Amino acid sequence: LAWGSLGCIYGDIGTSPLYVYSTIFSSSEPSQADILGAISLIFWTLTLIVLVKYVGVVLLADDEGEGGTFSLYSLLCRKIGIRPHDVMFRGESRMMRNLGSSSTGGSQARTLPRASGSGTRVAGLGMGLWGMTMAATGMVLGDGVLTPAISVMSAVSGLKEATDAVTQQTVVGVSIAVLVLLFSVQRCGTSKVSSTFAPIVALWLCSNAGVAAYNLALHGGGALAGLSPHHIPLFFARRGVEAWRMLGSVMLCVTGAEALYADLGHF
């Protein structure tokens, strides 16, 4: 399962270094202090969103082992009693069990309490929750379309650095071919796709680690100073409004993190 998750989930998160830095400083030449600020922003964004939020909190809110926006919607509706066609359920999520909400055991069914308040208020609550679920699902679908395109384009664009014979039209054509191939194999199922991509992603991550170790040995460990969070307020103080615009590019480093929860049911 761990090997399969490497190919299915971490391939998305692991490709973010391809385009994050180039996107952050696409309109200006960074100073050394700016680079340290960007490193700090990226590191702490990954730490807080991926490690603390997803691994520490969100993954506990599974719905009988299933993840994703609709599973979370189903879980919330049952807990607050606004789902009209479901008055009984088996088990509870690990989060609910850890919070001590289950007093009769996870394997026994029990009747859900209905949400208190008028019918109009309960209906409004249900519609609001449904609306947020649909918006979140749309964002995930958009991310699922945009992220592979950006990742593949960024990877293929590296060919332009190797030879001048590769034009932008070639990059676009090769990227389209790769994307069509990738999306066409999705029908083979998660198990086959993840086992196929796991060694590729493992090689990619090991290559990243190797390049990092080589550069640290060659240029010293000055970049590690960027792990200190104090560079973040200094970065915003220097850049001002421009830093807030760059923050949108920093968020590209966590594209794919939603797969940790969305693909929970596959594992």
C-alpha positions as CSV (number, residue, x, y, z in Angstrom):
1,L,0.0,0.0,0.0
2,A,2.8,2.4,0.9
3,W,4.5,1.7,-2.5
4,G,1.3,2.2,-4.4
5,S,0.6,5.5,-2.6
6,L,4.0,6.7,-3.7
7,G,3.0,6.4,-7.3
8,C,-0.6,7.6,-6.9
9,I,-0.4,10.4,-4.5
10,Y,3.2,11.7,-4.1
11,G,3.9,12.0,-7.8
12,D,1.6,15.1,-7.7
13,I,3.2,16.7,-4.6
14,G,6.7,15.7,-5.7
15,T,6.5,17.6,-9.1
16,S,5.8,21.0,-7.5
17,P,9.5,22.0,-7.4
18,L,9.4,22.1,-11.2
19,Y,7.5,25.3,-11.4
20,V,7.2,26.9,-7.9
21,Y,10.4,29.0,-7.9
22,S,10.1,30.1,-11.5
23,T,6.6,31.2,-10.9
24,I,7.3,33.1,-7.7
25,F,10.0,35.2,-9.3
26,S,8.6,35.3,-12.9
27,S,8.5,39.1,-12.9
28,S,11.6,40.1,-11.0
29,E,15.2,39.1,-10.2
30,P,15.4,37.8,-6.6
31,S,18.0,38.8,-4.1
32,Q,19.6,36.3,-1.8
33,A,17.3,37.5,1.0
34,D,14.3,37.0,-1.3
35,I,15.3,33.4,-2.1
36,L,15.6,32.7,1.7
37,G,12.1,34.2,2.1
38,A,10.7,32.0,-0.6
39,I,12.3,28.9,0.8
40,S,10.8,29.7,4.2
41,L,7.4,30.3,2.7
42,I,7.5,27.0,0.8
43,F,8.8,25.0,3.7
44,W,6.2,26.2,6.2
45,T,3.4,26.1,3.8
46,L,4.2,22.4,3.2
47,T,4.6,21.8,6.9
48,L,1.3,23.5,8.0
49,I,-1.0,22.4,5.2
50,V,0.3,18.9,4.3
51,L,1.7,17.7,7.7
52,V,-0.4,19.5,10.2
53,K,-3.7,20.0,8.4
54,Y,-4.0,16.9,6.2
55,V,-1.9,14.3,8.0
56,G,-2.7,15.5,11.5
57,V,-6.4,16.4,11.1
58,V,-8.1,15.8,7.8
59,L,-7.1,12.2,7.4
60,L,-8.8,11.4,10.7
61,A,-12.2,12.4,9.2
62,D,-12.7,9.4,7.0
63,D,-16.2,8.1,6.2
64,E,-15.9,4.4,6.7
65,G,-12.5,4.5,5.1
66,E,-13.5,6.7,2.3
67,G,-12.2,10.2,1.7
68,G,-13.0,13.2,-0.6
69,T,-15.5,16.0,-0.5
70,F,-18.6,13.9,-0.8
71,S,-17.5,11.5,1.9
72,L,-16.9,14.4,4.2
73,Y,-20.3,15.9,3.2
74,S,-22.0,12.6,4.0
75,L,-20.2,12.3,7.4
76,L,-21.2,15.9,8.4
77,C,-24.8,15.5,7.3
78,R,-25.1,12.3,9.4
79,K,-23.5,13.9,12.5
80,I,-25.7,17.0,12.5
81,G,-28.8,15.1,11.4
82,I,-29.8,16.9,8.2
83,R,-29.6,14.1,5.7
84,P,-33.2,13.0,5.2
85,H,-32.7,9.6,3.8
86,D,-30.1,8.3,6.3
87,V,-31.2,7.8,9.9
88,M,-29.0,4.8,10.7
89,F,-25.3,4.2,10.1
90,R,-22.6,1.8,11.0
91,G,-19.4,2.8,12.7
92,E,-17.9,6.3,12.9
93,S,-14.9,8.0,11.6
94,R,-11.6,7.7,13.4
95,M,-11.9,11.4,14.3
96,M,-15.3,10.9,15.9
97,R,-14.1,7.8,17.8
98,N,-11.0,9.6,19.0
99,L,-13.2,12.5,20.2
100,G,-15.2,10.0,22.2
101,S,-18.5,10.6,20.3
102,S,-19.2,6.9,20.0
103,S,-20.4,5.3,23.2
104,T,-21.8,2.1,21.9
105,G,-19.0,0.9,19.7
106,G,-18.1,1.5,16.0
107,S,-19.8,-1.6,14.6
108,Q,-23.3,-1.0,16.0
109,A,-25.9,1.1,14.3
110,R,-27.7,3.9,16.1
111,T,-30.3,6.5,15.4
112,L,-29.1,9.9,14.5
113,P,-30.3,13.0,16.3
114,R,-32.1,15.5,14.1
115,A,-30.7,19.0,13.8
116,S,-32.5,21.3,16.1
117,G,-34.3,24.4,14.8
118,S,-37.1,25.1,12.3
119,G,-37.5,23.2,9.1
120,T,-36.4,26.3,7.0
121,R,-33.3,26.7,9.1
122,V,-32.3,23.1,8.8
123,A,-33.0,23.1,5.1
124,G,-30.9,26.3,4.7
125,L,-28.1,24.6,6.6
126,G,-28.3,21.6,4.4
127,M,-28.3,23.7,1.2
128,G,-25.3,25.7,2.5
129,L,-23.3,22.6,3.2
130,W,-24.3,21.1,-0.2
131,G,-23.2,24.4,-1.9
132,M,-19.8,24.3,-0.2
133,T,-19.4,20.7,-1.1
134,M,-20.1,21.4,-4.8
135,A,-17.7,24.3,-4.8
136,A,-15.0,22.2,-3.2
137,T,-15.6,19.4,-5.7
138,G,-15.3,21.9,-8.6
139,M,-12.0,23.2,-7.2
140,V,-10.7,19.6,-6.9
141,L,-11.8,18.9,-10.5
142,G,-10.1,22.1,-11.7
143,D,-6.9,21.2,-9.9
144,G,-7.0,17.7,-11.4
145,V,-7.1,19.2,-14.9
146,L,-4.7,22.1,-14.4
147,T,-2.0,20.5,-12.2
148,P,-1.0,17.7,-14.6
149,A,-0.9,20.2,-17.5
150,I,1.4,22.6,-15.6
151,S,3.6,19.8,-14.4
152,V,4.1,18.2,-17.8
153,M,4.6,21.5,-19.5
154,S,7.3,22.5,-17.0
155,A,9.0,19.1,-17.3
156,V,9.0,19.2,-21.1
157,S,10.1,22.8,-21.2
158,G,13.4,21.6,-19.7
159,L,14.2,20.3,-23.2
160,K,14.5,23.8,-24.4
161,E,17.5,24.4,-22.1
162,A,19.3,21.3,-23.6
163,T,19.0,22.3,-27.2
164,D,17.8,25.2,-29.3
165,A,16.2,22.8,-31.8
166,V,13.2,22.4,-29.4
167,T,10.7,25.2,-30.0
168,Q,7.7,26.2,-27.9
169,Q,5.4,24.5,-30.4
170,T,7.4,21.3,-29.9
171,V,7.0,21.6,-26.1
172,V,3.2,22.1,-26.5
173,G,2.9,19.1,-28.8
174,V,4.9,16.7,-26.7
175,S,3.0,17.9,-23.6
176,I,-0.4,17.2,-25.2
177,A,0.8,13.7,-26.3
178,V,2.0,12.9,-22.8
179,L,-1.2,14.2,-21.2
180,V,-3.4,12.2,-23.5
181,L,-1.4,9.1,-22.7
182,L,-1.6,9.7,-19.0
183,F,-5.3,10.3,-18.9
184,S,-6.0,7.3,-21.2
185,V,-4.4,4.8,-18.8
186,Q,-6.6,6.0,-15.9
187,R,-9.2,3.4,-16.8
188,C,-6.7,0.7,-15.9
189,G,-7.5,1.3,-12.2
190,T,-5.7,2.8,-9.3
191,S,-3.8,-0.4,-8.4
192,K,-2.1,-0.7,-11.8
193,V,-1.5,3.0,-12.3
194,S,0.0,3.4,-8.9
195,S,2.3,0.4,-9.1
196,T,3.5,1.5,-12.6
197,F,4.3,5.1,-11.5
198,A,5.7,4.2,-8.1
199,P,9.2,3.4,-9.3
200,I,9.2,6.5,-11.6
201,V,8.2,8.7,-8.6
202,A,10.7,7.0,-6.4
203,L,13.5,7.7,-8.9
204,W,12.3,11.3,-9.2
205,L,12.3,11.9,-5.5
206,C,15.7,10.2,-5.1
207,S,17.0,12.5,-7.9
208,N,15.7,15.5,-6.1
209,A,17.5,14.4,-2.9
210,G,20.7,13.7,-4.9
211,V,20.6,17.1,-6.6
212,A,20.0,18.8,-3.2
213,A,22.9,16.9,-1.6
214,Y,25.2,17.8,-4.4
215,N,24.4,21.5,-4.3
216,L,24.7,21.6,-0.5
217,A,28.1,20.0,-0.8
218,L,29.2,22.3,-3.6
219,H,27.8,25.6,-2.3
220,G,27.4,25.0,1.4
221,G,24.3,24.9,3.5
222,G,23.3,28.5,3.3
223,A,20.0,27.6,1.8
224,L,19.1,25.8,5.0
225,A,18.9,29.1,6.7
226,G,15.6,29.6,4.8
227,L,13.9,27.0,7.1
228,S,13.8,29.6,9.8
229,P,10.3,31.3,9.8
230,H,11.7,34.7,10.6
231,H,12.5,35.2,6.9
232,I,8.8,35.3,6.1
233,P,7.9,38.6,7.8
234,L,11.2,40.1,6.4
235,F,10.2,39.0,2.9
236,F,6.8,40.7,3.2
237,A,8.4,43.8,4.7
238,R,10.7,44.1,1.7
239,R,8.3,43.2,-1.1
240,G,5.1,44.7,0.3
241,V,2.0,44.2,-1.9
242,E,4.1,42.2,-4.4
243,A,4.8,39.6,-1.7
244,W,1.0,39.0,-1.4
245,R,0.9,38.3,-5.1
246,M,3.8,36.0,-4.9
247,L,2.0,34.1,-2.1
248,G,-0.4,32.8,-4.7
249,S,2.5,31.2,-6.5
250,V,3.8,29.8,-3.3
251,M,0.6,27.9,-2.9
252,L,1.5,25.9,-6.0
253,C,3.9,23.9,-3.7
254,V,0.9,22.1,-2.1
255,T,-1.0,21.3,-5.3
256,G,-1.8,17.6,-5.1
257,A,-2.0,17.6,-1.3
258,E,-5.7,17.1,-1.5
259,A,-5.0,13.6,-3.0
260,L,-4.0,12.5,0.5
261,Y,-7.6,12.7,1.5
262,A,-9.4,12.3,-1.8
263,D,-7.6,9.0,-2.6
264,L,-8.0,7.6,0.9
265,G,-10.5,5.0,-0.2
266,H,-8.1,3.5,-2.7
267,F,-5.8,2.4,0.2
